[in-house]
Amino acid sequence: MARAVVAVVAVLMWLLVLGCGDEDSGGDELGVYTGGGFAGVVGGESGPGGNEPDESETGEIEPDVPGSGETGSDESGSDESGSDESGSEETGGEETGDPITPPPPEPIVVERRVDSSADDAEEQPDGKVVIISQDLDLVTSSEVQTVGVRFKLKVPPDATIVAAFIRFQVDEVSVEPASLTLRAQLVNDAGDFEVIPHHVTMRPLTKASVNWEPSPWDVLEATHDTPSLADLVQEVVTHSGWEDGNDIAFVITGSGARTAKAFDGPAGEAGAPLLHVEYLPPACEADGSCLADPGVIACPFIGDGDQAHPSDAFFDRDQVVRIDLEMDPADWQFQLDNPDLEQYVPAALEFCGQRLEGVGMRFKKSTHPKADLPEGYKKNPMVFDLNEFNPGQKLRGLRKINIEYGNDQELVAQRLNWEMLADFGLNVSRVNSTRLFVNGEYIGVFTNIERVDRSYAKFHFGENDGQLYKHAYCGTFKYQGDDASAYTSDPRCYAPKPNDSVTDYSDIIEVMNQLNNTPASAFSSVFPQIWDVDEWIPTTAALQVIPYGDSPNANANNFYTYHPADGGPARFALWDLDAGYWSTVQPCEKGADSIHWDLYRYSKCYQSLPLFERMIEVPEWNQTFQQAAYDFVVGPFAPAAFQARADALVALLAGPLSEDPNRSGDDAEWSEGVQALISAQASRADAVKSQLEGMGFTF
């Protein structure tokens, strides 16, 4: 089975020890684990101390790129339809002796709406200026007038403007011919429109102009884009004194009538004109090696060959990316006062120069004891739903963003867990670190973990039109009959995502039926038809090595399953890897010894966990489980590799964390915690090696 690509960033020590293996995808017979996949047959170097993890491939997702020119479409988009993305397999080609030309850099996208009454205006023939109006008449109402619109524009000086347009939304049907001319105000920072005579037409304008003969506006609420305004914007951002974040104004003249929504209309800002700009930073090189923010990097650039998808920049492991939130201070205070309410409030989110309006922001329920939290604690984990108030909106193909923080030590520990699994060739969430700013205030460093949703399914599984379920605390996969009500008494156990109207659960019930009721003689041939065993066994082995006690193998918690619409094998995704060798608490077994946790032991939360038990009942699969545990402990879990990875992460986070005003301790405490983490991991690795030696493996 095809495995989703994990961009392997292996630690040098690991590479020196293991080298690289290849995945053999042929054959129908399941064999033993060869370090990242099943071989077609049993044999060769597959015994103790055998093969190594491999690199695997992923399918692409299509980025959402705003169009230009006349769209004539409405903005009613669907949040979770799954129909707006298409996947394709990356294919390799033969190498030639020719030099490789790097792909051109991808433009940074900025979008901003008119967001105040003083940002859109109509000037009548006698010079009277109206700034509060239900609509914008372009340009004829009872008389021909001049219209002005203004936007804050986060584009650095001397940037190269690749594309620009203004998007208007239809307020009244108008089909008669119209001819409009657009110019920009030639000034380094355009001021508000005020109720001063001739305050629109008195402004100095660009030499460049754009003519627009709009098509009929015959559908209410539809949107229409101007032709390219790139030359106008270019003239402004190269004008002396322009600075990133200044305001740009456009003046529209002409004849005919097109009536667009205004800021002060019934739809408010959501219907107001929107400016879309795409640009290349001024320091951008042809190979794409340019960054908009020196020092701690805010905007890693796509196009250098290492980032295959738009979302890769958002999860670039080698950078501490930056997220900016702008929101009503009262809404931010509401979240601080109600951290466990999990209620979205509106915000604008900016990443890498792209601004998204109508984003939902909320805290996740805090894992901290309330008594330990200072009043107004700001570093609770957060979720940003990009289409909560703006349906269909995404950022680089992502629907939701999830940032986590427990304490300073976990900034290292949780990231290392995710990265070890990814570098082992497993299909897991991408992860990196981010700085968060709210209304310009530095909140601190968080771990940015790819959220499991339809965007995740599209990226990792190549499709998202099947059904996703979340399993929390009771997803044991015990068969309880075909009646769906038997699985819904506790909604956490098999929670459909995102569609809570699912009633038959037939796909997941069939998995449980085959898992629990297929005879042993047929199990190894039947179960792989409905469950991705190729991924499940090595993932289970890695979790047992760590050991992750808050997992599917322990308390039936923190995982998702995805069931393809065509009935193919179910896939799965992990969540919340915030425990392991450094933890002294296992669910249901307070104080359990994580260092010496047995590879075949699962927590006593439940009497039976068939996903684990039936796997090890099959001799070939049990051998695969052992081989995968060996490969993991000599690979990414090897102490030398782990320490090298931890040291690199500490170096990356040291600067941003030293300035973090809301961290859990100081630099000395953080250093002590990381060293304790490294020591505990080395002890756990030694304990696992001892167990594997008893199974016949040598080190």
SULWOWO-V518566 format. One record per residue. SS is DSSP state (H for helix, E for strand, C for the rest). PSI is psi in radians with two decimals (* if undefined). D_CENTER is the distance of its C-alpha to the mean C-alpha in Angstrom with 1 decimal. Layout:
SS,PSI,D_CENTER
SS,PSI,D_CENTER
This chain:
C,2.46,24.5
C,2.43,21.9
C,2.45,19.3
C,2.51,15.7
C,2.34,15.6
C,2.16,14.7
C,1.69,15.3
C,2.06,18.2
C,1.16,18.8
C,2.50,21.9
C,2.47,24.1
H,-0.73,27.3
H,-0.67,29.5
H,-0.76,27.8
H,-0.69,28.3
H,-0.62,31.9
H,-0.74,32.6
H,-0.58,30.9
C,-2.75,30.5
C,2.40,28.5
E,2.99,29.3
C,2.62,28.9
C,2.23,27.8
C,1.92,30.6
C,0.05,29.3
C,2.89,32.8
C,2.58,35.0
C,-0.33,34.9
C,2.27,36.1
C,2.33,33.7
C,-2.49,34.6
C,2.80,33.5
E,2.32,30.3
C,0.54,30.3
C,1.11,27.4
C,-0.11,24.3
C,3.02,26.1
E,2.42,29.4
C,2.79,32.4
C,-0.51,34.6
C,2.84,37.6
C,2.40,38.6
C,-2.92,40.3
C,-2.46,40.2
C,0.78,38.5
C,0.04,36.6
C,-2.91,38.5
C,2.34,38.0
C,0.35,36.7
C,-2.05,35.7
C,3.03,32.7
C,2.86,29.5
C,2.61,25.7
E,3.05,24.8
C,2.44,22.1
C,3.08,20.7
C,2.79,19.0
C,2.80,16.1
E,2.73,16.1
E,2.73,14.6
C,2.62,12.6
C,2.16,14.2
C,2.64,12.5
C,1.90,13.7
C,2.08,16.5
C,2.50,18.8
C,3.12,22.4
C,2.93,25.6
C,-2.98,29.1
C,2.15,30.3
C,-0.71,27.7
C,0.43,29.8
E,2.79,27.0
C,3.04,26.1
C,0.58,22.8
C,0.10,22.8
C,2.75,19.6
C,2.36,18.4
C,-0.92,15.3
C,0.61,15.1
C,-0.47,17.8
C,0.05,16.0
C,-0.01,18.5
C,0.10,16.7
C,2.56,15.1
C,2.45,17.2
C,2.73,16.8
E,2.57,19.2
E,2.41,20.3
C,2.37,20.6
C,2.49,24.2
C,2.86,26.1
C,2.98,29.4
C,2.50,32.6
C,2.48,32.8
C,3.01,35.4
C,-0.04,37.1
C,2.56,35.7
C,2.59,33.5
C,2.20,29.9
C,2.08,28.9
C,2.55,25.4
C,2.65,23.4
C,2.66,23.6
C,2.57,20.9
C,2.33,18.4
C,2.63,19.2
E,2.37,17.2
E,2.30,16.9
E,2.31,18.4
E,2.40,19.2
E,2.37,21.5
E,2.76,23.8
C,2.20,27.4
C,0.36,27.0
C,2.85,30.6
H,-0.48,34.1
H,0.10,35.1
H,-0.10,32.6
E,2.46,34.3
E,2.70,38.1
E,2.25,41.0
E,2.11,44.2
C,2.88,47.3
C,-0.50,50.2
C,0.09,52.2
C,-0.12,49.4
C,2.32,48.3
E,2.27,44.5
E,2.14,42.6
C,-0.16,39.2
C,1.88,38.8
C,2.64,38.8
C,-0.40,37.4
E,3.04,36.6
E,2.08,36.9
E,1.92,39.8
E,1.69,39.2
E,0.13,42.0
E,2.16,44.9
C,-1.90,45.5
C,-0.43,49.2
C,2.87,49.5
E,2.27,47.5
C,3.12,45.3
E,2.39,42.8
E,2.45,39.1
E,2.46,36.8
E,2.51,33.0
E,2.50,31.2
E,2.53,27.6
E,2.32,26.0
C,1.93,24.7
C,1.38,22.4
C,2.26,23.7
C,2.76,25.6
C,2.48,29.3
C,0.26,30.4
C,2.70,27.0
E,2.05,27.5
E,2.09,26.7
E,-0.68,25.5
E,2.65,25.3
E,2.48,25.9
E,2.81,27.0
E,2.35,27.6
E,2.17,26.6
E,2.62,29.2
E,2.35,29.3
E,2.22,32.6
E,-0.58,34.7
E,2.52,38.0
C,2.31,39.0
E,2.16,40.9
C,-0.13,42.0
C,2.72,44.8
C,2.55,44.4
C,2.59,42.8
E,2.03,42.6
E,2.67,40.4
E,2.30,40.1
E,2.37,37.2
E,2.80,37.5
E,2.68,35.6
E,2.21,37.3
C,1.51,38.2
C,2.72,37.6
C,-0.25,35.2
C,1.79,34.0
C,2.34,34.9
C,2.98,36.3
C,2.70,36.2
C,2.30,38.3
C,2.82,41.3
C,1.18,44.3
C,2.36,46.5
C,2.32,48.7
C,0.46,47.2
C,-0.17,44.0
C,-0.88,42.0
C,-0.27,44.5
C,-0.11,45.7
C,2.45,42.6
C,2.45,42.9
E,2.82,40.9
C,2.70,39.5
C,-0.69,41.8
C,2.55,39.2
C,2.81,39.0
E,2.24,37.3
E,2.46,39.2
E,2.10,37.6
C,1.52,39.4
C,2.54,37.0
C,2.94,37.3
C,2.39,38.6
E,1.53,36.4
C,0.11,37.5
C,2.06,34.5
C,2.52,33.7
C,-0.16,30.1
C,2.78,29.3
E,2.58,27.7
E,2.32,29.5
E,2.53,28.4
C,2.90,31.0
C,3.08,31.8
C,2.28,30.2
C,0.34,30.8
H,-0.70,29.7
H,-0.63,33.2
H,-0.82,33.6
H,-0.70,30.4
H,-0.73,31.4
H,-0.58,34.8
H,-0.81,33.5
H,-0.22,30.9
C,0.01,33.7
C,2.49,36.2
C,2.26,37.7
C,-0.11,36.0
C,2.43,32.7
C,2.63,29.9
C,2.22,26.1
C,-0.02,25.5
C,3.05,29.0
E,2.52,29.9
E,2.42,30.9
E,2.57,33.3
E,2.50,34.4
E,2.29,37.8
E,2.20,38.6
E,3.09,42.2
E,-2.54,44.0
E,2.84,45.5
C,-3.09,44.7
E,2.22,42.4
E,2.19,38.7
E,2.02,37.6
E,2.81,34.0
E,2.59,32.3
C,2.91,32.6
C,-0.66,30.9
C,0.21,33.9
C,3.10,33.8
C,-0.56,33.0
C,-0.21,29.3
H,-2.56,28.9
H,-0.55,26.1
H,-0.46,24.1
H,-0.04,26.9
C,2.79,27.8
C,2.54,27.7
E,2.30,24.4
E,2.22,24.5
E,2.17,22.1
E,2.41,22.5
E,2.30,21.2
E,2.81,22.5
E,2.32,22.8
C,2.68,23.4
C,-0.47,27.1
C,0.17,26.8
C,2.26,24.8
C,2.91,26.5
C,-0.48,26.9
C,0.06,24.9
C,0.10,21.8
C,1.15,22.2
C,2.63,21.8
C,2.40,19.9
C,-0.32,20.1
C,1.86,20.4
C,2.95,22.8
C,-2.20,22.9
C,2.12,19.7
C,2.20,17.4
C,-0.58,15.3
C,1.29,14.7
C,2.43,14.6
C,2.40,16.0
C,2.50,15.2
C,0.07,18.4
C,0.15,19.9
C,-0.36,19.8
C,-0.26,17.3
C,1.86,14.1
C,-0.34,14.4
C,2.68,11.5
H,-0.61,10.2
H,-0.25,6.5
H,-0.63,8.6
H,-0.57,9.8
H,-0.37,6.8
H,0.47,7.2
C,1.99,10.9
C,-0.52,13.0
C,0.02,16.0
C,2.67,14.9
E,1.76,14.5
E,3.01,12.4
E,2.33,13.3
E,2.28,12.1
E,2.27,15.1
E,2.39,15.9
E,2.16,19.2
C,2.88,20.8
C,2.20,24.3
H,-0.54,25.6
H,-0.62,27.1
H,-0.70,23.7
H,-0.75,22.4
H,-0.63,25.7
H,-0.75,25.4
H,-0.71,22.2
H,-0.62,24.1
H,-0.34,27.1
C,1.07,25.3
C,-0.40,22.5
C,0.09,22.9
C,-0.51,23.2
C,0.83,19.5
C,2.23,20.3
C,2.47,18.0
E,2.69,19.5
E,2.58,18.8
E,2.84,17.4
E,2.39,16.5
E,2.36,13.4
E,2.35,13.7
E,2.22,11.7
C,0.71,13.7
C,-0.15,16.4
E,2.25,14.6
E,2.26,15.5
E,2.19,14.3
E,2.84,17.0
E,0.54,17.2
E,2.39,14.0
E,2.29,14.7
E,2.37,14.6
E,2.76,16.1
E,2.62,16.8
C,2.70,16.5
C,2.30,19.9
C,2.45,21.1
C,-0.08,22.1
C,2.48,24.7
C,2.31,28.3
H,-0.55,29.0
H,-0.39,32.1
H,-0.14,30.3
C,2.34,28.1
C,2.71,29.6
C,2.34,30.0
C,0.49,27.1
C,2.29,24.7
C,-0.11,21.6
C,0.58,19.3
C,2.60,18.4
C,2.58,14.9
E,2.69,13.0
E,2.35,10.8
E,1.97,10.0
E,1.92,10.5
C,-0.31,10.4
C,0.41,13.2
C,-0.73,15.3
C,0.08,18.0
C,1.41,17.2
C,2.38,16.9
C,-0.10,15.0
C,2.45,13.0
C,2.83,9.6
E,1.93,8.0
C,0.71,8.1
C,-0.05,7.8
E,2.46,4.9
C,-0.62,7.2
E,2.67,6.2
E,2.39,5.2
E,2.11,7.4
E,2.41,9.8
E,2.60,12.9
C,2.23,16.5
C,-0.96,19.7
C,3.11,21.9
H,-0.69,22.2
H,-0.68,22.9
H,-0.38,19.8
H,-0.50,17.7
H,-0.85,19.4
H,-0.87,20.1
H,-0.70,16.8
H,-0.74,15.1
H,-0.67,18.2
H,-0.87,18.0
H,-0.75,14.6
H,-0.65,15.7
H,-0.76,19.1
H,-0.73,17.9
H,-0.75,15.7
H,-0.23,18.7
C,-0.02,21.0
C,0.27,19.5
C,2.70,17.8
C,1.55,14.9
C,2.99,12.5
C,2.47,8.9
C,2.68,8.0
E,2.54,8.9
E,-2.83,10.4
E,2.65,12.2
E,2.59,12.1
E,2.39,15.0
E,2.31,15.0
E,2.34,17.7
E,2.06,19.0
C,0.71,21.8
C,-0.16,22.3
E,2.27,22.8
E,1.99,21.1
E,-0.65,19.9
E,-2.97,18.9
E,2.37,16.7
E,2.85,13.9
E,2.20,11.9
E,1.90,8.1
E,2.25,7.2
C,2.17,4.6
C,2.46,6.2
C,1.95,8.9
C,-2.82,9.6
H,-0.57,10.8
H,-0.70,7.9
H,-0.83,7.8
H,-0.71,11.6
H,-0.76,11.8
H,-0.80,10.1
H,-0.55,12.0
H,-0.17,15.0
C,0.07,15.6
C,2.83,16.2
C,0.44,15.2
C,0.13,18.6
C,-2.84,19.6
E,2.31,19.5
E,2.37,17.0
E,2.51,18.6
E,2.40,17.7
E,2.06,20.5
C,2.00,21.4
C,-0.35,24.7
C,0.38,26.8
C,1.14,25.1
C,-0.36,28.1
C,0.52,28.5
C,2.37,32.1
C,2.25,33.8
C,0.49,35.4
C,3.12,36.8
C,-0.09,35.6
C,2.08,35.6
H,-0.49,32.0
H,-0.40,33.4
H,-0.29,33.9
H,0.05,30.1
C,0.11,29.2
C,-0.64,31.6
C,1.89,28.8
C,-0.19,25.7
C,-0.41,23.4
C,-0.83,24.7
C,1.22,23.4
E,2.01,21.3
E,2.41,20.1
E,2.29,16.7
C,-0.03,16.4
C,1.76,20.0
C,0.02,22.4
C,0.01,25.4
C,2.30,25.4
C,-0.44,29.0
C,-0.50,30.1
C,0.42,27.6
H,-0.59,29.6
H,-0.84,26.9
H,-0.52,26.1
H,-0.66,29.8
H,-0.65,30.9
H,-0.81,28.8
H,-0.63,30.5
H,-0.87,33.8
H,-0.64,33.7
H,-0.74,32.4
H,-0.46,35.2
H,-0.17,38.0
C,2.28,38.1
C,2.65,41.1
H,-0.61,40.6
H,-0.43,42.4
H,-0.12,39.9
H,-0.77,36.7
H,-0.32,35.5
H,-0.49,35.9
H,-0.85,34.8
H,-0.65,31.7
H,-0.26,29.7
H,-0.35,30.1
C,0.03,27.9
E,2.35,25.7
C,1.49,23.9
H,-0.56,26.2
H,-0.67,25.3
H,-0.63,22.0
H,-0.76,23.3
H,-0.92,26.2
H,-0.54,24.7
H,-0.77,21.8
H,-0.74,24.5
H,-0.79,26.5
H,-0.70,23.9
H,-0.62,23.2
H,-0.54,27.0
H,-0.72,27.4
H,-0.76,25.0
C,2.53,26.2
C,1.77,23.5
C,-0.14,25.7
C,0.94,23.1
C,3.13,22.1
H,-0.58,23.2
H,-0.26,26.2
H,-1.20,27.3
H,0.56,26.8
C,0.81,25.0
C,2.81,21.8
C,0.85,18.1
E,2.81,17.3
E,2.68,16.4
E,2.52,18.4
E,2.22,17.8
E,1.88,21.1
C,2.59,21.4
C,-0.49,23.4
C,0.07,26.0
C,0.17,26.8
C,3.11,25.6
C,2.39,24.8
E,2.48,22.2
E,2.99,19.1
E,2.81,17.4
E,2.46,14.4
E,2.91,14.9
C,2.55,13.7
C,1.14,14.9
C,1.08,16.8
C,0.40,18.6
C,2.87,22.1
C,-2.53,24.4
C,-0.47,27.4
C,-0.14,27.5
C,2.49,27.6
C,0.11,31.1
C,2.19,30.1
E,2.50,29.4
C,2.36,29.0
C,-0.09,32.5
E,1.36,34.1
C,2.26,34.2
C,0.20,34.9
C,2.61,34.4
C,1.82,34.5
C,-0.55,31.1
C,-0.74,32.7
C,0.36,35.1
C,2.26,33.1
C,2.42,34.5
C,-0.45,32.4
C,0.18,33.9
C,2.41,33.7
C,2.85,31.4
C,2.76,31.5
C,0.35,34.3
C,-0.63,32.2
C,2.62,33.3
C,-0.42,36.3
C,2.37,34.6
C,1.56,31.1
H,-0.49,31.9
H,-0.60,28.7
H,-0.79,29.9
H,-0.78,33.6
H,-0.47,34.0
H,-0.81,31.9
H,-0.11,34.4
H,-0.42,37.4
C,2.05,37.0
H,-0.78,38.7
H,-0.68,36.7
H,-0.61,33.4
H,-0.71,34.7
H,-0.68,35.6
H,-0.72,32.1
H,-0.81,30.7
H,-0.76,33.1
H,-0.72,32.4
H,-0.70,28.6
H,-0.74,29.3
H,-0.85,31.6
H,-0.64,29.2
H,-0.71,26.5
H,-0.38,29.0
H,-0.09,30.5
C,-2.02,27.1
C,-0.35,24.1
C,0.00,25.8
C,2.34,29.0
H,-0.70,29.9
H,-0.74,30.4
H,-0.71,27.0
H,-0.79,25.4
H,-0.68,27.3
H,-0.71,26.5
H,-0.75,22.7
H,-0.74,23.3
H,-0.72,25.5
H,-0.68,23.0
H,-0.68,20.3
H,-0.74,23.0
H,-0.66,24.0
H,-0.69,20.6
H,-0.22,20.2
H,-0.83,23.9
H,-0.99,24.0
H,-0.63,21.1
H,-0.56,22.2
H,-0.44,25.8
C,-0.01,25.1
C,2.02,23.0
C,-0.15,25.4
C,0.39,24.0
C,2.90,23.7
C,-0.32,25.6
C,-2.71,28.3
C,-3.10,29.6
H,-0.69,29.3
H,-0.75,32.1
H,-0.66,30.7
H,-0.80,27.3
H,-0.75,29.2
H,-0.72,31.3
H,-0.69,28.4
H,-0.71,26.8
H,-0.66,30.2
H,-0.66,30.6
H,-0.83,27.4
H,-0.72,28.6
H,-0.77,32.0
H,-0.68,30.7
H,-0.73,28.6
H,-0.68,31.7
H,-0.72,33.8
H,-0.71,31.5
H,-0.74,31.5
H,-0.70,35.3
H,-0.70,35.6
H,-0.71,33.6
H,-0.71,35.7
H,-0.73,38.8
H,-0.75,37.7
H,-0.56,37.0
H,-0.61,40.4
C,-0.27,42.0
C,0.02,40.5
C,0.03,42.0
C,2.63,39.3
C,2.64,40.4
C,*,38.7
